[in-house]
Amino acid sequence: MSELSPYCPGGSGFPDSARNLAGLLTGIRAGESNRAAALRIQTRELALSLADRWLAEPQPVSYKRRFDYNAALWKLRELAVDLSELTEPAQSALRTVLDSLLACLHIDADFALRPSGLSTFWARDQVRGLRDRLSEVNTGDSSPAEDMPERYLIVKYPLGEQDNALMTCVAVPYLLGPGMQSVAAVSILGPAYFFALAAEIQNYKVFSDTLGPPNLCFVGELLEISGWLDHSLVGPLIKKWRDQFELGPDYLKTHVLHERHLAQMREAKEQYRNAQPLFGISDFDRTVLHRMESLRKGQSPVDGTNDSEPANSHSAIAGILNAGWITSQLYLPEIYERSSCSSWIDRYNVRCDLNRALADAIRDAGARTTARS
């Protein structure tokens, strides 16, 4: 049976997510009772069993079966969250990417990570929400105290996915203020945001098709405005995802039923057309291609001797994430072969190694940027 990567059109992230959850439930915990330990072990075994069962399902897996599998995994995640107080991972890929981008983009915000049972990343700005509520009851001055961040985000992530550097891209819009956050995410990350959004919709959002595909279509049209569809490497990959979701030229017109929302999209596209993206095609060609070659060879996508990136530029981080997305879509079979993969678990481990390499490279790039600034 052939396997499609969860980062490619037609693939599935379900087995990887189930194994990621199982990995967190391994090992004895301090103060854990015998019954709680038995429940944790059983939850781990059920997660591994779900991964194996999914791989044995006749392809393509029907919508109902996909929903049933994901609903079972959501319940296992919820149970795992409630089994004990899970502390935030100190060096997760999610924190590395978000910390690095906040610093490079000079965004005055802080955040905390919290695991959840669902299969998507989302966040809530607690400081903004507090100010809104206080203003409604006229409490007076609601300006922040000294050293208090302008914004404080509680970032929810699917339990087990905190080290999935590639999928972390979908959390980036939450770093930004209210409005058309997808526009800013495209400007910051370029195609990497589109690919992550597409994979998230394909792999995890089986419970709703009303918001995801139209937003993906909108993001794809922004990339088209910037000329990405004419790029020899990126353009064909964007087209594959568009074909996967059947995103034709009239998709937004026929699927966005609220005229006001559609008008906002049109206005945002015009504003984007007149602006310069933070990460454009020239940045991609300068920062991505050599990183892809390193990843194909099993090497770090950051060259420690390369000082070409300007200080305080986020292009190194965006370049690393884009290199990861292109590599994962074009060259994973080659990497599997070089790594002598003979089983599903071997290929899963390769994907975990790829995400670790990306997170480490972003951490190193952030440290070099801080040292130069």
N, C-alpha and C positions, 0 to 999 in steps of 0.2 A: 504494500500500500504506500503510495507517495505521500509525502508530508509537505504542506505549505507552511511557511513561517507565519507566526501571528502578525508580522510586520508587512505582509504582502497581501494583495487582493485575493480573497478566497480562503485565507488562512484562518486560524482560530487561536486566540490567546487563552482559551479555557484550560487546557491541560497545564500550561505554565502557571496560571494563576492558582490552580488547585495545589500544585507542587510548592509554589512559593508560600502558600498558607501552611502546608504541612511542615515546611522547613522551620517555621517560627514556633511550632508546637513540639519541637524536639528538645530533650534535655530536662533534667530535674529542676524544679523551682523551689526556692527557699520558702519554708512555711506551708508548702502545699500538702493538703490532706491526701490520704490514700484514695478516697473517692474522687476528689478533684483531679488527681493524677490519672486515674482510670478514665475519667471523662475526657481529659486532654488527649490521652493516647488514642482513645476511640475516635475523637474528632480528627486527629491526624490521619488515622488509618482510613477513615471515610473520605477525607480529601484526596488521598492517594488513589483510593478505589474509584472515585469519580473521574480522575484523570485517565485511568486505565479504561474505564467503561466508555468514556467519550471517544477514545482512540479506536475503539472497536465498533462504534456506531456506523451504520451504512451512510455513505456520502452521496449527495449533500445532506447534512442534518436538517430536518424540518424545523420550521419556526417554533412549533410547539415543543419539540424536544430540546431545542436550544434554550427556550425559556425555562423548561423544567430543570435542566441541568444548572443553569445560572441561579435559579431560585434556590436550589439545594445548596449551592456554594455560598450564596448570600447568608443563608441560615447558619451554615458552619462558621462563616466569618463573624456573625453576630455573637454566636456562642463563644468563639475564641476571644472576642473582645471582652465579653462578660466574665470569662473564666478567671481573669486576674487583672490587676492594674498593669497595663502594658506601658512601659516607659518609652519615650520618644527615642528612636535610634540616633545616636550622636553624629554619625557620619553617613547618613543615608544619601543616596543619589538625589532624592527629592530635595533635601535641605541644601545639598551642595549646589544644585542648579539654581534654586530660588535665591539662596544667599548671594551667589556670584552675580546674578543678574541685578538684584537690588543694588549691590555695591557699584556695579559698572554703570547702571542707568541713573544713579544718584536718586533713588526713590526712597523717601522718608517713610519707611514702613518696617514693621517687625511682624513675626508670625510664630505660631506654634503648630506643630503637627499632631493630628489626632487620627487614630485608625477608625475605620467604619466598616460596616458589613456590605455596603453596596459596591458597585464595580466602576465607579467614576471618581474623578478628582473634583472637588469644589471647595469654596471658601466663603467665609462671611467676615466682613469688616466690623469688628466689635466696637471700635472707637467711633466710627461714623454712625453706627446704629445707636450707640449711647447718646451721642450729641443730638441726633434726630429726636429721640424720646424726651430728652431733657428740655429741648426747645419747645416741645408741645405743652409742657407744664410750667414754662417760664421760670426756670430755676435761676436765671441770671447768667453770669459769666460761665461759659462752657469751654473756654480756651484750655489747651492742654497744659499740664504742669511741666516744670523744667525737666528735661530728659525724657519726657513721655513722647512716644512716637506719634506722628500725625495719624497713622493708620496702624491697626493691629489686626492681623488676619488669623482666624482659626482655619487652618487648611485641613480638610478631611481627605484622606486617601484610602483606597481599598486595602484592608489589612493584608500584608504580604507583598504589596506592590511598591513599597517605599524605595526599593533599589532598582526599579525599572526606569533607567535613565531616559530611554527613548520615549516612554509614555509620559514622563514628567512634563514634556512640552505642553500638554493640555492644561496644566495648572498655571501656565504663565499669564494668561489673561487676567487672572485674579490679582496679580501684582498691581494692576493698573486701576485707575479710578473708574467711576460709572460711565456708561455710554457704550459705544460700539467697541467693546474690548477686543473682539476678533481682529479688527483693523490694526490695532496697535500690536497684537501678537504676530500678525503677518509681517508687519514692518520690522519687528525685532528678530524673528526667527526665520522668516522666509518660508521655503517649502517644508521645513521640518515640522512647523505647526500644522500644515495641511495634512501631512502624512500621519502625524500622531492623532489628529482629530478623526481621520478616516479609519485608522486602526481601532480607535476606541469605539466608534459607532459600530464597526463590523464585529468586533470581538465581545463587547460588553453591553452595549445599549440595546439589548433585544427586547426591552420592555416598552420602547417608544420610538416611532419613526417620524414623529411630527415635528421635532425640533432639529435633530442631528443632521439629516441629509440636506435640508435647506441651508443650514449654517455652513456645511461643508461646501455646498455649491457656491455660496456667497464668497467663502475664502478662496475657492478655486478661481472665481472671476477676478478677485483682487490680484492673484498671482498672474493671471492672464494679462491684466492691465500693465503689470511690470515687465512683461515679456518672457516670463518663465516658461510658457508653453513652447517657445521657440528654442529653448536651451536643449542641446542635443542629449544631455544626460537626464535632466529633470523633466523635460516636457513629456516624453513617453510614459514616465511613471505617473505623472498627474493624470494623463489620459486613461491609463489603466484603472485608476481609482474612480475616475468619472464614469467610465463604462461599467464598472462594478456596481455603482449605485444608480446607473441610468440617468446621469445628470446632463440632460440636453440643454440647448440654448434657451429654451422657454421654461426651464424647470422652476425657477423662482416665481415666475408670473403665474404658473398653474398650481403651485404648492404653498405659496405664502398667501393665505386667504385674507389677512388683515391689511387693508390698503395703507394704513399708517405705517405699519412695520415695513412694508415693501418700499414705501417712499423714503423711510429712514435708510434703508439699504442703498437705494439709488443715490441719495445725498452723500452717504459715506463713501461710496465708490468714486464719486466726483472729487471729494476732498482727497481721497487717496491718490487719485490720478494726478492731482496738482502738487503732491508732496513727494519728498525724496525718502524712500524706505531706509531704515537704519541698516538693514542687511539686504543688499541688492545683488544682482548677477555678478558684477565685478568683484564684490566681496567674496561671493561663493567661489569663483574661479581662483581667487588668490588664496583662500584659506581652507578649501575643502579637498581639492584633488590630491594633494600630497598626504593629507590625513587619511583619505580612503586607501591609498596604497599601503600605508603603515598598518591599518586595520586588516587589510587582506593578508598581510604577512604575519599577523599575530603580534604586532608591535604597538606601542602606545601611539595614539594619534597626535601627540604633542612632541615636537622636536625641542629638547631642552636648550639647544643652541640657537633657536630661531628667535630673534628679537625684532621681527618685522612688524609685529602688532603694536599699534600706538597705545600708550598708557591710557587706562580708563576706557578702553574700547571694549565693547561686548562682542565684537566680531569673532574673536577667538572662540568664545563659548558657543555662539551660533554656528560657527564653522565646525566645531566638534560634533554638535548635535546633528547637523546636516550630513556630515561625513558618516555618522552612525546610521542615519536613516537610509542613505543611498547604499551603503555597504550591506545593510540588512536585507535590502530588496534585490540587490543584484548579485551579491557574492557569497551569501551564506552557504549554498551548496558546495562551492569551492573550498570554503573554510571547513565545512564538515568533512570533506574528503581529506584535506590536509591533516585534520585532527584525528583521522581514522575512526570516525563515528560509525558505530554499528547498531545503535539502538536509539529509541526515542529519548531515553535519559541522557545519552551522550550528546545529542543535539540540543537538548534543553540546557545542559551544562555549558555548551558553547555560547548559547544566547545569554546566559548569566555572565559568562566571562566577558562578552562584548559590552554588556551594560556596566560592569565593573570598570572596564578599561575606559569607557567614556566618562564615568564619574570621576575616576582618578585624574584623567586628563583635564577635566574642567577645574578640579581642585588645584592642580598644578598651575594652570593658566591664570586662575584667580590670584594665586600667591605671587606669580611673577608680575601681574598687573599692579598689585598692591605695593610690591617692592619698588616699582618704577615710578609710582605716583608721588 
